[in-house]
Amino acid sequence: MEKVIIIRYSELHLKGKNRGWFERVFAVNMEKSLKGTKHEIHRHSGRYLIENFNEKDIQLICDKLKKVFGIHSYSVALKVSTDMDEIFKAAKEVSFKDGSFKVETHRADKSFPLNSMQISAEIGGRLLDINEKLKVDVHNPQFIINIDLRENGTALVFNEFFKGAGGMPVGTSGKGLLLISGGIDSPVAGHMIAKRGMVLEGIHFHSYPYTNMQAKEKVIELAKTLSVYTCGMNLHIVSVTHIQEEIHKKCNGDYMVTLLRRFMMRIAEQVAEKCGAQCLITGESLAQVASQTVEGMTSSNSVIKNLPVLRPLCGFDKDEIIERSRAIGTYDISIQPYEDCCTVFLPKHPVTRPKLADVLAEEAKLDVDKLLNEAMATLEIIKI
C-alpha cells in the first residue's frame, strides 16, 4: 500500500474548452507550493494525485496545499490494486477501532465485476466480521470509508475529506496592484482577490524618518505571509514623506488624509502601468474610518485615469475582517505597534465628507507633478 494525497479542484470543471489551460496553471501553482519537498504530481480524470513523497513530510505537504487556491478538498488515501483482498486491507487500515460507519464506493472502472453497492456491502461485511466494536449506520455514521476505483486498475481508500482554500488558481484572472499598509485590512483584501485567481503585486508608502524602519519590515513580513497564497509577489516601496511635509506646510491640515490618498492613488496607477497590473486593490471598508466614506472614495477615485479600483472589503465590518486576518495568518503581524504613513501629521478633525471642489482648491496649492516625480524617484522593489 502506498500513501497518496488526492486533490480535487474547485471551479475548474466549469471552464469548458479553456479548462486545460486552467488545469495547467493549477498544476504549476501546486508545484511551486511544494518546491523543496520530494513529490510527484499526476493528473487522473478530473483530480490530481500527490505521490512518491516521504511519509514523514505528509503534514508539511498538506499544510502547503491548504494555501493553494483552486483546491476544493483533499484526502490522504491508500493506493492499492483493484483486488478485493487488497481493498479490504486498506479499508481495515483507515477504519476506526470502534463506532458506527458506512462504506461508500465510487466505481469509475465500469468493467469491474461488482457494482458500487456490492463492493460497499462486501467490504463493510468483512469489517464487521473482524471487529465486533463496529456497527453500520448508513444515515448518521461516525466515520465513512470511501473507496474510489479508478480506470487504471488502482483503488483509492480513505476516510476523510479536508477542505481546501477554494477559489481559482492564481494566474488565471490577470494582475492587480495591492495598496498594502501595515494594518489589518489590506492583506485580507489581497487574499480575497488572489482567491479569485489574480496575481498580486504590492505597493507600500512610508514616511521615514517620521515612521521607523520597523514599520517597513512589518509590511515586508505581511507580504511574505500573503505571498504563500499568491505564489510570490513583488513589493514596491515608495516614500511620501516630502508630500506630507508639503501638504502640512501649504494646505488646510484637515485635508491631509484626503490629499495624501489622492497622491497614493496617482503613484499606484503609475506603478501599476509599469508592472503590467490591470487594477488597483485597497483594503477600504465603507464607514470604518473617517476617510472611508463615499465622498472620500470618490475623491480618491477621481485622480485615476485608466484602471478600476477594487475594494473587496467594502461591505465587511471590522470583526469579519479580523476573523479572516487570523485565518490567513496576518493578524499577529498587523497588530505590531509600528505606525504607518497615514498617522503622520494626522489632523484632529479630518474632513470626512470632502467636496471635490474644496479638495481641488487645496490641491491647487501644491506642485502635484513635481511631488509625484520625486516620489517615483524613491521607488524600491523587493522580490518576495
Buried (B, 14 or more C-beta within 10 A) or exposed (E): EEBBBBBBBBBBEEBEEEBEEBBBBBBBBBEBBBEEEEBEBEEBEEBBBBBEBEEEBBEBBBEBBBBBBBBBBBBBBBBBEBEBEBBBBBBBBBBBEEEBBBBBBBBBBEEBEBEBEEBBBBBBEBBBEEBEEBEBEEEEBEBBBBBBBBBEEBBBBBBEBEEBBBBBBBBBBEBBBBBBBBBBBBBBBBBBBBBBBBBBBBBBBBBEEBBBEEBBEBBBBBBBBBBBBBBBBBBBBBBBBBBBBBBEEEBBBBBBBBBBBBBBBBBBBBBBBBEEBBBBBBBBBBEBBBBBBEBBBBBBBEBBEEBEBBBBBBEBEEEEBBEBBBEBBBBEBBEEEBBBBBEBBEBEEBBBEBEEEBBEEBBEEBEBEEBBEBBBEBBEEBEB
